[in-house]
Amino acid sequence: MKLSKLHFDKVMEITKLFGKYISSYASGELDDTSKYYESIFSLEREADDAKERIISEVSRGPFHPMDREDIIRLVLTMDDIAANLKAASRKLLYSDPRDAPEDVRSGLIKLTKLLEEIVSRLGDALDALISGSKEVLRLADAVERKEEEIDEFRHDLIAKILRWGDSSRKLSSVLMIKEAVENIEAASDKAEDVADVIRSIVAVGSL
């Protein structure tokens, strides 16, 4: 579980870096955006290495099969957060933020801040699980509530993107930004899925 926390720390680092990426993207600072993408790409590879190390350790260790399955599911699902953010950052490189209206660009920034909040809440839940805190279920529930907020915000942002698309001649930018938003929302879904795994681990441990 402590190795899982090290992996999570990489995912959190990617999430924060993605926030900087989006801020520079929305401001039209394309050189900085490219540099942030390279850093995200590198960190995601480090997270992959950490994931593989954990799976290797768990495979060799004296774990009950159910424990092994939970830990592997926890790590693989956390890794999906990083993978979706990498995908979102890559797709945005194929668009020009200067084509997008202000409400879409500001919406991207807000969505990314909400994502940082849910991943931070997930970290609190994971810390509680590792320490054996009685607060773990309450913290996992907080992750779910934040995901619901993100989902609602994402619906509004997609509507704005579609309205922009109706009048835009830059359909490639519209498409890539919409797809990136879907990846960001998918990352928040994966954070909720990790919270579900945490609940499952707690439930098994209480039997």
N, C-alpha and C positions, 0 to 999 in steps of 0.2 A: 504494500500500500504506500510505503514511503517512496518507492521508485515511481509509483503512479503519480505522486505529488510532484516529483521532479519533471515528469512528462507534462503534467498540467501547467507547471510554471512556464514551460516553453510555449504552450498554447496561449496562456495569458499574455506572454510577451508578444506573440504574433498578433493577438487581438489589439493590443495597445498600438503596435506599429501600424496595423491596418487603419486605426483611427487617424494617425498622422498622414498616412497615405491618402485617405479620403479628404482630409483637410486641404492638403496640397493640390489634390485633383480638383476639388470644387473651386479652388482659388485660381485654377489655370496654370499652376506652377509645374509644368509638365516635366522639366528636368528633375526636380525633386521627387515627383511622382515615380519616375523611372528608377531612381535610386532606392526609394522605399520599397518598390516592387522587388528589386534584387535582394534586399535585406529580408523581405518576407519569404522569398523563395529559399534563401539560405537557412533561415530559421525553421521553415517547414521541413527541410531535409534533416535538421538536427532533431526535430520532434519525431520524425520517422525512425531515426537511429535509436532514440530513447524508447520508442514503442517496441522496436524489434528486440532491444535488450531485455525489456520487461517480459515479453512473451517467451524469450529464451530462458530467463530465470524461472518463470512460472512453470514452464514445461519440464524443467529438470528437478524442481523442488518437490518436497514431500507434501503436496497439497491434496486435499480431498477434491475429486473431480468437479463437484459443484462450486467449490471455492475458486478453482482454477478457471472455470467457465465465467464466473462473475468478474474476476479481475481482468481477464482478456476482453470481455465485453465492455467493461469500463474504459479500458485503454483504447480499444478500437473506436469506440464512439466519441471519446474525447478527441481522437486524432481526426475524426471527420469534421470537427469544428475548424481545425487548421486547414484541412484540405479545401473546404468550401470558401474560406477567406482567400486562400491562394487563387482559387478559380475566379472569384469575384475580381480580385486585383488584376488578374491576367486579362479578363474580358474588358475591363475599363480601359486598358491600354489601347484597345481597338476603337475607342470612341474619343470624341473631342468634347471636353466639358464646356467649352465656349459655345457649343451648339445648344446646350441645355438651358432652359429657363431657370431663373433664380430659385423658384419654389422647389424645383426638382433637385438642384444642387444643395440647397439648405436641408431638404428632406433626407438626402444621403448622409449628411453630417449627423442629423438627429438620429437616424436609424442606427448609425454606427455607434453613437453614444449609448443608445439603448442596449446594443449588443455588448459593449464593454461592461455595462451594469449587470447583465445576466451572467456573463462569464465570471465576473467578480463574485456574484452571489453563489455561483457554482463552486468557486474556490472555497468560500466559507463553509459550504456544505461538506466538501471533501475534507477540509481540515477537521470539522466536527466528527466525521466518520472515523478518521485516523486516530483522533484523540479519545474517541468513545464518549463524546458529549451527548447529553440527552436532547440537545437542541437540533440534532441532525435532521430530524423529520421536518421540523418547522422551517429550517433553512432550505431543505429540498423543496418544500411547498412554495417558498418565496421565489425559487427559480421558475416554477410553473406559472405563477402569477405574472412574472415579468415577461415570459414568453407570450402569454395572452395579450399583453400590452403591445409587444412587438408585432404580433400578427395583425392587430387592428391598425397600427400605424402603417404597416406594409401595404395593407389594402388601400389606404388613402393615397400613399405615395404612388402605387401602381396606377391608380386612377389619374393622377396628375401626369404621369409619364404617357399614358394612353391619349390624354387630351393634347399633349404636346405632339405626339405622333400623328394625330389627325391633321395637323397643319405644317408638319415638318417635312422638309425634303431630305433630311439627313437620317434616313431610316436605319442605317447601320448603327449610328450612335444611339438612337432610340432603343433598338433591339439589345445592344450590348449593355446599356444601363439597366434596362428591365431585367435582363438575365442576371446581372450582378446583384440587383436587389433580391432576386429569388435565392441566390447563393447566400446572401447575408441572412435572410430569413431561415434558410435551411440550417445555417450554423446555429441559430438560436434554437431551432427544433432539436438539434443534436445535443445542445446544452440541457434541454429539458429531458431528453432521453438518458443522459448521464445521471440526472437527478433521479430518474426512475430506477436506474441500476443501483444507485445508492440506497433508495428505499428498499429494493429487493434484498440487498445485502443485510440491511438492518433487520428486515422481517425474518430472514433465515437465521440470523444470529440470535433472535429472541425466542426461537422455537426450543 
